[in-house]
Amino acid sequence: MGVVYLIIIGAAAGFLATRLMRIEAGVVQTVMIGIAGALIGAVVIRVLLMVTGLLGGLIGAVLGSLLLIWLYQMYLGRK
């Protein structure tokens, strides 16, 4: 069940993050950004803020996805 939860939260977070950062990405890229963001965000949120549950996971995933997109744009994207 954890993998399904990660994919669903990752897809939602990736969608929100790509829209907030105004980038165009395909479905697979969006889900992968969201999953990576969910992993980053889960660590940050749980370690620093101790927020748990679905809302905490979504917030952490979106924040992690935004960070991942920002890092990509800064170092690998537009030069």
Gaussian input, Z-matrix of N, CA and C with variables (Angstrom, degrees):
# hf/3-21g

backbone

0 1
 N
 C     1     B1
 C     2     B2     1     A1
 N     3     B3     2     A2     1     D1
 C     4     B4     3     A3     2     D2
 C     5     B5     4     A4     3     D3
 N     6     B6     5     A5     4     D4
 C     7     B7     6     A6     5     D5
 C     8     B8     7     A7     6     D6
 N     9     B9     8     A8     7     D7
 C    10    B10     9     A9     8     D8
 C    11    B11    10    A10     9     D9
 N    12    B12    11    A11    10    D10
 C    13    B13    12    A12    11    D11
 C    14    B14    13    A13    12    D12
 N    15    B15    14    A14    13    D13
 C    16    B16    15    A15    14    D14
 C    17    B17    16    A16    15    D15
 N    18    B18    17    A17    16    D16
 C    19    B19    18    A18    17    D17
 C    20    B20    19    A19    18    D18
 N    21    B21    20    A20    19    D19
 C    22    B22    21    A21    20    D20
 C    23    B23    22    A22    21    D21
 N    24    B24    23    A23    22    D22
 C    25    B25    24    A24    23    D23
 C    26    B26    25    A25    24    D24
 N    27    B27    26    A26    25    D25
 C    28    B28    27    A27    26    D26
 C    29    B29    28    A28    27    D27
 N    30    B30    29    A29    28    D28
 C    31    B31    30    A30    29    D29
 C    32    B32    31    A31    30    D30
 N    33    B33    32    A32    31    D31
 C    34    B34    33    A33    32    D32
 C    35    B35    34    A34    33    D33
 N    36    B36    35    A35    34    D34
 C    37    B37    36    A36    35    D35
 C    38    B38    37    A37    36    D36
 N    39    B39    38    A38    37    D37
 C    40    B40    39    A39    38    D38
 C    41    B41    40    A40    39    D39
 N    42    B42    41    A41    40    D40
 C    43    B43    42    A42    41    D41
 C    44    B44    43    A43    42    D42
 N    45    B45    44    A44    43    D43
 C    46    B46    45    A45    44    D44
 C    47    B47    46    A46    45    D45
 N    48    B48    47    A47    46    D46
 C    49    B49    48    A48    47    D47
 C    50    B50    49    A49    48    D48
 N    51    B51    50    A50    49    D49
 C    52    B52    51    A51    50    D50
 C    53    B53    52    A52    51    D51
 N    54    B54    53    A53    52    D52
 C    55    B55    54    A54    53    D53
 C    56    B56    55    A55    54    D54
 N    57    B57    56    A56    55    D55
 C    58    B58    57    A57    56    D56
 C    59    B59    58    A58    57    D57
 N    60    B60    59    A59    58    D58
 C    61    B61    60    A60    59    D59
 C    62    B62    61    A61    60    D60
 N    63    B63    62    A62    61    D61
 C    64    B64    63    A63    62    D62
 C    65    B65    64    A64    63    D63
 N    66    B66    65    A65    64    D64
 C    67    B67    66    A66    65    D65
 C    68    B68    67    A67    66    D66
 N    69    B69    68    A68    67    D67
 C    70    B70    69    A69    68    D68
 C    71    B71    70    A70    69    D69
 N    72    B72    71    A71    70    D70
 C    73    B73    72    A72    71    D71
 C    74    B74    73    A73    72    D72
 N    75    B75    74    A74    73    D73
 C    76    B76    75    A75    74    D74
 C    77    B77    76    A76    75    D75
 N    78    B78    77    A77    76    D76
 C    79    B79    78    A78    77    D77
 C    80    B80    79    A79    78    D78
 N    81    B81    80    A80    79    D79
 C    82    B82    81    A81    80    D80
 C    83    B83    82    A82    81    D81
 N    84    B84    83    A83    82    D82
 C    85    B85    84    A84    83    D83
 C    86    B86    85    A85    84    D84
 N    87    B87    86    A86    85    D85
 C    88    B88    87    A87    86    D86
 C    89    B89    88    A88    87    D87
 N    90    B90    89    A89    88    D88
 C    91    B91    90    A90    89    D89
 C    92    B92    91    A91    90    D90
 N    93    B93    92    A92    91    D91
 C    94    B94    93    A93    92    D92
 C    95    B95    94    A94    93    D93
 N    96    B96    95    A95    94    D94
 C    97    B97    96    A96    95    D95
 C    98    B98    97    A97    96    D96
 N    99    B99    98    A98    97    D97
 C   100   B100    99    A99    98    D98
 C   101   B101   100   A100    99    D99
 N   102   B102   101   A101   100   D100
 C   103   B103   102   A102   101   D101
 C   104   B104   103   A103   102   D102
 N   105   B105   104   A104   103   D103
 C   106   B106   105   A105   104   D104
 C   107   B107   106   A106   105   D105
 N   108   B108   107   A107   106   D106
 C   109   B109   108   A108   107   D107
 C   110   B110   109   A109   108   D108
 N   111   B111   110   A110   109   D109
 C   112   B112   111   A111   110   D110
 C   113   B113   112   A112   111   D111
 N   114   B114   113   A113   112   D112
 C   115   B115   114   A114   113   D113
 C   116   B116   115   A115   114   D114
 N   117   B117   116   A116   115   D115
 C   118   B118   117   A117   116   D116
 C   119   B119   118   A118   117   D117
 N   120   B120   119   A119   118   D118
 C   121   B121   120   A120   119   D119
 C   122   B122   121   A121   120   D120
 N   123   B123   122   A122   121   D121
 C   124   B124   123   A123   122   D122
 C   125   B125   124   A124   123   D123
 N   126   B126   125   A125   124   D124
 C   127   B127   126   A126   125   D125
 C   128   B128   127   A127   126   D126
 N   129   B129   128   A128   127   D127
 C   130   B130   129   A129   128   D128
 C   131   B131   130   A130   129   D129
 N   132   B132   131   A131   130   D130
 C   133   B133   132   A132   131   D131
 C   134   B134   133   A133   132   D132
 N   135   B135   134   A134   133   D133
 C   136   B136   135   A135   134   D134
 C   137   B137   136   A136   135   D135
 N   138   B138   137   A137   136   D136
 C   139   B139   138   A138   137   D137
 C   140   B140   139   A139   138   D138
 N   141   B141   140   A140   139   D139
 C   142   B142   141   A141   140   D140
 C   143   B143   142   A142   141   D141
 N   144   B144   143   A143   142   D142
 C   145   B145   144   A144   143   D143
 C   146   B146   145   A145   144   D144
 N   147   B147   146   A146   145   D145
 C   148   B148   147   A147   146   D146
 C   149   B149   148   A148   147   D147
 N   150   B150   149   A149   148   D148
 C   151   B151   150   A150   149   D149
 C   152   B152   151   A151   150   D150
 N   153   B153   152   A152   151   D151
 C   154   B154   153   A153   152   D152
 C   155   B155   154   A154   153   D153
 N   156   B156   155   A155   154   D154
 C   157   B157   156   A156   155   D155
 C   158   B158   157   A157   156   D156
 N   159   B159   158   A158   157   D157
 C   160   B160   159   A159   158   D158
 C   161   B161   160   A160   159   D159
 N   162   B162   161   A161   160   D160
 C   163   B163   162   A162   161   D161
 C   164   B164   163   A163   162   D162
 N   165   B165   164   A164   163   D163
 C   166   B166   165   A165   164   D164
 C   167   B167   166   A166   165   D165
 N   168   B168   167   A167   166   D166
 C   169   B169   168   A168   167   D167
 C   170   B170   169   A169   168   D168
 N   171   B171   170   A170   169   D169
 C   172   B172   171   A171   170   D170
 C   173   B173   172   A172   171   D171
 N   174   B174   173   A173   172   D172
 C   175   B175   174   A174   173   D173
 C   176   B176   175   A175   174   D174
 N   177   B177   176   A176   175   D175
 C   178   B178   177   A177   176   D176
 C   179   B179   178   A178   177   D177
 N   180   B180   179   A179   178   D178
 C   181   B181   180   A180   179   D179
 C   182   B182   181   A181   180   D180
 N   183   B183   182   A182   181   D181
 C   184   B184   183   A183   182   D182
 C   185   B185   184   A184   183   D183
 N   186   B186   185   A185   184   D184
 C   187   B187   186   A186   185   D185
 C   188   B188   187   A187   186   D186
 N   189   B189   188   A188   187   D187
 C   190   B190   189   A189   188   D188
 C   191   B191   190   A190   189   D189
 N   192   B192   191   A191   190   D190
 C   193   B193   192   A192   191   D191
 C   194   B194   193   A193   192   D192
 N   195   B195   194   A194   193   D193
 C   196   B196   195   A195   194   D194
 C   197   B197   196   A196   195   D195
 N   198   B198   197   A197   196   D196
 C   199   B199   198   A198   197   D197
 C   200   B200   199   A199   198   D198
 N   201   B201   200   A200   199   D199
 C   202   B202   201   A201   200   D200
 C   203   B203   202   A202   201   D201
 N   204   B204   203   A203   202   D202
 C   205   B205   204   A204   203   D203
 C   206   B206   205   A205   204   D204
 N   207   B207   206   A206   205   D205
 C   208   B208   207   A207   206   D206
 C   209   B209   208   A208   207   D207
 N   210   B210   209   A209   208   D208
 C   211   B211   210   A210   209   D209
 C   212   B212   211   A211   210   D210
 N   213   B213   212   A212   211   D211
 C   214   B214   213   A213   212   D212
 C   215   B215   214   A214   213   D213
 N   216   B216   215   A215   214   D214
 C   217   B217   216   A216   215   D215
 C   218   B218   217   A217   216   D216
 N   219   B219   218   A218   217   D217
 C   220   B220   219   A219   218   D218
 C   221   B221   220   A220   219   D219
 N   222   B222   221   A221   220   D220
 C   223   B223   222   A222   221   D221
 C   224   B224   223   A223   222   D222
 N   225   B225   224   A224   223   D223
 C   226   B226   225   A225   224   D224
 C   227   B227   226   A226   225   D225
 N   228   B228   227   A227   226   D226
 C   229   B229   228   A228   227   D227
 C   230   B230   229   A229   228   D228
 N   231   B231   230   A230   229   D229
 C   232   B232   231   A231   230   D230
 C   233   B233   232   A232   231   D231
 N   234   B234   233   A233   232   D232
 C   235   B235   234   A234   233   D233
 C   236   B236   235   A235   234   D234

   B1=1.4466
   B2=1.5210
   B3=1.3084
   B4=1.4574
   B5=1.5158
   B6=1.3340
   B7=1.4681
   B8=1.5223
   B9=1.3197
   B10=1.4641
   B11=1.5253
   B12=1.3163
   B13=1.4693
   B14=1.5248
   B15=1.3270
   B16=1.4640
   B17=1.5219
   B18=1.3246
   B19=1.4610
   B20=1.5273
   B21=1.3255
   B22=1.4703
   B23=1.5271
   B24=1.3130
   B25=1.4638
   B26=1.5211
   B27=1.3322
   B28=1.4621
   B29=1.5118
   B30=1.3249
   B31=1.4637
   B32=1.5241
   B33=1.3223
   B34=1.4680
   B35=1.5273
   B36=1.3165
   B37=1.4604
   B38=1.5211
   B39=1.3223
   B40=1.4604
   B41=1.5155
   B42=1.3269
   B43=1.4595
   B44=1.5239
   B45=1.3368
   B46=1.4671
   B47=1.5300
   B48=1.3215
   B49=1.4656
   B50=1.5293
   B51=1.3340
   B52=1.4664
   B53=1.5193
   B54=1.3176
   B55=1.4662
   B56=1.5233
   B57=1.3297
   B58=1.4633
   B59=1.5216
   B60=1.3303
   B61=1.4693
   B62=1.5255
   B63=1.3151
   B64=1.4703
   B65=1.5256
   B66=1.3485
   B67=1.4565
   B68=1.5184
   B69=1.2959
   B70=1.4622
   B71=1.5242
   B72=1.2987
   B73=1.4596
   B74=1.5175
   B75=1.3186
   B76=1.4522
   B77=1.5202
   B78=1.3084
   B79=1.4662
   B80=1.5247
   B81=1.3192
   B82=1.4676
   B83=1.5295
   B84=1.3325
   B85=1.4661
   B86=1.5209
   B87=1.3230
   B88=1.4554
   B89=1.5211
   B90=1.3306
   B91=1.4646
   B92=1.5250
   B93=1.3174
   B94=1.4608
   B95=1.5284
   B96=1.3357
   B97=1.4648
   B98=1.5205
   B99=1.3218
   B100=1.4601
   B101=1.5089
   B102=1.3313
   B103=1.4665
   B104=1.5278
   B105=1.3301
   B106=1.4660
   B107=1.5271
   B108=1.3182
   B109=1.4543
   B110=1.5152
   B111=1.3286
   B112=1.4637
   B113=1.5228
   B114=1.3123
   B115=1.4626
   B116=1.5240
   B117=1.3318
   B118=1.4656
   B119=1.5253
   B120=1.3168
   B121=1.4570
   B122=1.5104
   B123=1.3238
   B124=1.4661
   B125=1.5168
   B126=1.3120
   B127=1.4621
   B128=1.5204
   B129=1.3236
   B130=1.4662
   B131=1.5195
   B132=1.3301
   B133=1.4616
   B134=1.5267
   B135=1.3038
   B136=1.4657
   B137=1.5193
   B138=1.3168
   B139=1.4605
   B140=1.5265
   B141=1.3284
   B142=1.4592
   B143=1.5244
   B144=1.3019
   B145=1.4632
   B146=1.5176
   B147=1.3102
   B148=1.4597
   B149=1.5357
   B150=1.3216
   B151=1.4567
   B152=1.5226
   B153=1.3144
   B154=1.4547
   B155=1.5185
   B156=1.2976
   B157=1.4534
   B158=1.5148
   B159=1.3225
   B160=1.4576
   B161=1.5173
   B162=1.3245
   B163=1.4582
   B164=1.5233
   B165=1.3144
   B166=1.4590
   B167=1.5167
   B168=1.3195
   B169=1.4632
   B170=1.5107
   B171=1.3300
   B172=1.4568
   B173=1.5210
   B174=1.3160
   B175=1.4606
   B176=1.5302
   B177=1.3084
   B178=1.4539
   B179=1.5110
   B180=1.3245
   B181=1.4606
   B182=1.5212
   B183=1.3212
   B184=1.4658
   B185=1.5268
   B186=1.3337
   B187=1.4586
   B188=1.5258
   B189=1.3133
   B190=1.4573
   B191=1.5181
   B192=1.3218
   B193=1.4550
   B194=1.5172
   B195=1.3242
   B196=1.4591
   B197=1.5248
   B198=1.3196
   B199=1.4544
   B200=1.5214
   B201=1.3202
   B202=1.4595
   B203=1.5250
   B204=1.3162
   B205=1.4614
   B206=1.5213
   B207=1.3227
   B208=1.4576
   B209=1.5238
   B210=1.3301
   B211=1.4619
   B212=1.5234
   B213=1.3233
   B214=1.4616
   B215=1.5250
   B216=1.3290
   B217=1.4504
   B218=1.5293
   B219=1.3199
   B220=1.4540
   B221=1.5367
   B222=1.3207
   B223=1.4541
   B224=1.5177
   B225=1.3103
   B226=1.4617
   B227=1.5162
   B228=1.2863
   B229=1.4599
   B230=1.5142
   B231=1.2988
   B232=1.4580
   B233=1.5172
   B234=1.3186
   B235=1.4618
   B236=1.4906
   A1=111.27
   A2=118.30
   A3=122.16
   A4=112.81
   A5=117.49
   A6=121.23
   A7=110.30
   A8=117.49
   A9=121.53
   A10=109.24
   A11=116.83
   A12=122.24
   A13=109.98
   A14=117.83
   A15=122.55
   A16=111.37
   A17=118.21
   A18=121.80
   A19=111.04
   A20=116.89
   A21=120.18
   A22=110.70
   A23=117.42
   A24=121.12
   A25=109.93
   A26=117.20
   A27=121.06
   A28=112.55
   A29=117.05
   A30=120.60
   A31=110.88
   A32=116.40
   A33=120.18
   A34=110.92
   A35=116.64
   A36=120.46
   A37=111.40
   A38=117.03
   A39=120.66
   A40=111.63
   A41=116.01
   A42=120.48
   A43=110.64
   A44=116.67
   A45=120.22
   A46=111.63
   A47=116.45
   A48=120.17
   A49=111.82
   A50=117.52
   A51=118.88
   A52=111.02
   A53=118.06
   A54=120.56
   A55=111.13
   A56=117.04
   A57=120.41
   A58=111.96
   A59=117.14
   A60=121.14
   A61=111.94
   A62=116.83
   A63=124.07
   A64=112.75
   A65=115.27
   A66=119.76
   A67=108.67
   A68=115.78
   A69=121.78
   A70=107.84
   A71=115.87
   A72=121.12
   A73=108.27
   A74=115.45
   A75=120.69
   A76=110.57
   A77=115.46
   A78=120.75
   A79=111.03
   A80=117.13
   A81=120.54
   A82=109.98
   A83=117.11
   A84=120.35
   A85=110.99
   A86=116.70
   A87=121.13
   A88=111.09
   A89=116.85
   A90=120.59
   A91=110.33
   A92=118.18
   A93=121.13
   A94=111.17
   A95=117.37
   A96=121.04
   A97=109.39
   A98=115.97
   A99=120.34
   A100=113.24
   A101=117.21
   A102=120.53
   A103=110.13
   A104=116.47
   A105=119.59
   A106=109.94
   A107=116.14
   A108=120.17
   A109=112.43
   A110=116.32
   A111=120.48
   A112=110.60
   A113=116.34
   A114=119.64
   A115=111.14
   A116=116.40
   A117=120.63
   A118=110.09
   A119=115.41
   A120=120.61
   A121=113.62
   A122=116.75
   A123=120.23
   A124=110.46
   A125=116.36
   A126=120.09
   A127=110.05
   A128=116.64
   A129=120.37
   A130=111.12
   A131=116.21
   A132=120.03
   A133=111.49
   A134=117.80
   A135=119.79
   A136=112.12
   A137=116.75
   A138=118.60
   A139=110.73
   A140=117.19
   A141=119.87
   A142=114.18
   A143=117.70
   A144=120.33
   A145=114.53
   A146=117.68
   A147=123.54
   A148=112.34
   A149=116.57
   A150=121.83
   A151=107.53
   A152=117.29
   A153=120.68
   A154=109.67
   A155=115.60
   A156=121.12
   A157=112.10
   A158=115.70
   A159=122.51
   A160=111.84
   A161=118.12
   A162=121.10
   A163=111.32
   A164=116.63
   A165=120.78
   A166=111.73
   A167=116.34
   A168=120.49
   A169=111.98
   A170=117.65
   A171=120.97
   A172=111.06
   A173=117.36
   A174=120.73
   A175=110.09
   A176=116.79
   A177=120.59
   A178=112.41
   A179=116.90
   A180=120.58
   A181=111.17
   A182=117.27
   A183=120.37
   A184=109.69
   A185=117.67
   A186=120.13
   A187=111.77
   A188=116.70
   A189=120.31
   A190=112.18
   A191=117.48
   A192=121.62
   A193=111.10
   A194=116.79
   A195=120.53
   A196=110.65
   A197=117.05
   A198=121.29
   A199=111.11
   A200=116.46
   A201=120.92
   A202=111.42
   A203=117.85
   A204=121.54
   A205=110.57
   A206=117.08
   A207=120.93
   A208=110.90
   A209=117.01
   A210=120.16
   A211=111.67
   A212=116.92
   A213=121.04
   A214=110.71
   A215=116.68
   A216=120.32
   A217=112.00
   A218=117.27
   A219=120.76
   A220=112.52
   A221=117.05
   A222=119.76
   A223=115.19
   A224=119.26
   A225=120.19
   A226=112.79
   A227=117.90
   A228=122.38
   A229=112.27
   A230=115.68
   A231=123.45
   A232=111.03
   A233=115.92
   A234=120.39
   A235=110.35
   D1=-29.21
   D2=-179.25
   D3=-63.33
   D4=-36.84
   D5=179.90
   D6=-69.24
   D7=-41.16
   D8=178.51
   D9=-64.15
   D10=-43.46
   D11=177.20
   D12=-59.17
   D13=-45.02
   D14=179.68
   D15=-61.78
   D16=-41.88
   D17=-179.99
   D18=-67.34
   D19=-43.19
   D20=-179.32
   D21=-66.34
   D22=-49.48
   D23=178.89
   D24=-64.29
   D25=-39.77
   D26=178.78
   D27=-63.20
   D28=-40.80
   D29=178.34
   D30=-64.30
   D31=-44.53
   D32=179.34
   D33=-65.54
   D34=-44.15
   D35=-179.45
   D36=-66.66
   D37=-41.30
   D38=177.81
   D39=-62.25
   D40=-41.74
   D41=177.66
   D42=-61.23
   D43=-49.19
   D44=179.80
   D45=-62.76
   D46=-43.13
   D47=-177.67
   D48=-66.50
   D49=-42.47
   D50=179.79
   D51=-67.03
   D52=-32.05
   D53=177.60
   D54=-73.86
   D55=-40.88
   D56=178.73
   D57=-66.32
   D58=-35.89
   D59=-179.89
   D60=-89.34
   D61=-2.51
   D62=177.92
   D63=53.73
   D64=53.71
   D65=173.83
   D66=-117.93
   D67=152.93
   D68=176.67
   D69=-97.05
   D70=126.09
   D71=178.78
   D72=-144.10
   D73=149.11
   D74=177.00
   D75=-73.20
   D76=174.82
   D77=-177.62
   D78=-62.34
   D79=-45.59
   D80=-177.98
   D81=-65.16
   D82=-44.18
   D83=178.64
   D84=-62.26
   D85=-41.51
   D86=179.88
   D87=-61.88
   D88=-45.08
   D89=179.25
   D90=-66.02
   D91=-41.73
   D92=-179.98
   D93=-65.40
   D94=-40.60
   D95=175.72
   D96=-60.85
   D97=-43.99
   D98=179.96
   D99=-64.93
   D100=-41.23
   D101=179.45
   D102=-66.24
   D103=-45.15
   D104=177.38
   D105=-62.27
   D106=-41.82
   D107=177.03
   D108=-64.24
   D109=-36.54
   D110=178.07
   D111=-63.72
   D112=-40.92
   D113=178.50
   D114=-66.05
   D115=-45.94
   D116=178.35
   D117=-63.68
   D118=-48.54
   D119=-178.03
   D120=-63.94
   D121=-36.90
   D122=179.80
   D123=-62.18
   D124=-42.63
   D125=179.06
   D126=-65.40
   D127=-47.64
   D128=-177.61
   D129=-62.74
   D130=-50.08
   D131=-176.91
   D132=-65.04
   D133=-45.32
   D134=-176.27
   D135=-71.23
   D136=-35.42
   D137=-178.56
   D138=-78.53
   D139=-47.49
   D140=-173.92
   D141=-83.80
   D142=-41.85
   D143=-172.79
   D144=-109.35
   D145=-13.42
   D146=-179.65
   D147=55.84
   D148=40.19
   D149=177.31
   D150=-94.43
   D151=131.44
   D152=179.62
   D153=-125.09
   D154=169.44
   D155=177.14
   D156=99.99
   D157=179.74
   D158=-175.96
   D159=-63.64
   D160=-46.51
   D161=-179.01
   D162=-63.65
   D163=-42.61
   D164=177.42
   D165=-62.81
   D166=-39.58
   D167=177.79
   D168=-65.91
   D169=-40.80
   D170=178.80
   D171=-67.23
   D172=-43.97
   D173=178.73
   D174=-62.09
   D175=-45.19
   D176=178.51
   D177=-63.85
   D178=-39.52
   D179=179.61
   D180=-66.32
   D181=-41.20
   D182=178.64
   D183=-65.59
   D184=-45.69
   D185=178.75
   D186=-61.86
   D187=-41.82
   D188=177.51
   D189=-64.93
   D190=-39.21
   D191=178.14
   D192=-66.17
   D193=-41.76
   D194=177.31
   D195=-61.61
   D196=-42.16
   D197=177.72
   D198=-62.61
   D199=-43.64
   D200=179.79
   D201=-62.96
   D202=-43.93
   D203=178.25
   D204=-64.25
   D205=-42.60
   D206=179.69
   D207=-62.54
   D208=-45.13
   D209=177.78
   D210=-62.24
   D211=-40.81
   D212=177.96
   D213=-61.02
   D214=-47.14
   D215=-178.98
   D216=-65.79
   D217=-35.91
   D218=-178.43
   D219=-71.63
   D220=-40.35
   D221=-171.05
   D222=-108.51
   D223=-25.35
   D224=-176.44
   D225=-121.58
   D226=-20.93
   D227=-174.09
   D228=-82.89
   D229=-120.55
   D230=-176.00
   D231=-67.88
   D232=118.02
   D233=179.37
   D234=-114.45

